[in-house]
Amino acid sequence: MTDLHALLGRLAVPRLVGSPNHARVRALLREELERRGCVVMEHPFTASPVRLVAAQVWGAGVGIVVFGTLLLATSRLSADWAAGWACAGAAVLAAYPFAPRLWRLPAPAAPAANLIAVRPGARVQVWLAAHYDSKGQRLSMRWRLVAVALCVVGLVGVLAIAALRVALSWQPSWGVLAVPGAIGALLLARCRTRDDSPGAVDNATGLLTVLAVLDALPPNAPVGALLLDAEEFGLDGARALVRDRANLLYGTAVVNFDGVDDGGGAVVFEHRPGPVGRAVAESLGVRRSRFLPVVVDGIALAKGAAQCITVMRGNWGTTGIVHTPRDTAERLALTGVREVAGAVATVLR
């Protein structure tokens, strides 16, 4: 049986894709899986932080739309200019996340690899998944969620300004409607990626949960492990697996773990519903959720699997430390890992 605390200390180091620690953690995880009798295969691919750069560009775009609308609304030009600019800008920004061609930006690529682990002779029916990379950013997950909300409110505000300007003469007080967007844009545009977060909750705890479930199951259990890379680059590892190894997922259930804190409640995020997800939620004593404002590997894995859920545990305080240097091993007792792993193992037995 693995000493989870000792292993947590070795996993919870800054490990941005392409860094030396990133490669060391992958080698360590391979050893841990082999110690559990697994045959481990690597699925290499190339990862790029283009989606992270795109988020910054989107934030900058919100700022351009906000300030452009204000300038046109206060100018002597026809009110139609402000209305046209605001509507066109809001439309482009709304389409941006769903149109990959709009955010094909130059960004350095890095070698990455998913780990696929199976026990000899086992026909996998359920995959246990977790990502093993980490990232640091200027803003925690909490403040990025706040910044996105401010941007959305700001875009609504500039549309309201444009409408008011068409209907009435300019009033300086209308500028207040654009303030949230300006603040949100400034925050997102400066949210650069750094290699300074140990990533204990996000996502060393997910990795430990996978290993703890494997430890609790008999060797012949029809369960395999997917330790995915480059999740922090916008689910690159999960997308690559679905693209290149779709046969592994066909007809199976995926239980993805992403952030299992000691405090707060568990959440079963249901990407593709099925009996495994229902049983896990019942074992944990929680409701299943169909929406969470976070991006996790389960979103991509669900495209190839018959069933797919993501299990998380935490609270608003957890979002305040994720992606920051404060996400350290010292703050964790791993009670959440043990409870979640025990509940999932009970179902899979």
Helices and strands as residue ranges (DSSP letters): H 4-11, H 20-35, E 39-47, H 50-74, H 79-95, G 96-98, G 100-103, E 110-118, E 126-131, E 136-137, H 141-167, G 172-178, H 179-189, E 193-194, I 200-204, H 205-216, E 223-228, G 231-233, H 236-244, H 246-249, E 253-260, E 265-272, H 275-284, E 288-289, H 297-301, E 307-314, H 316-319, G 329-331, H 335-348
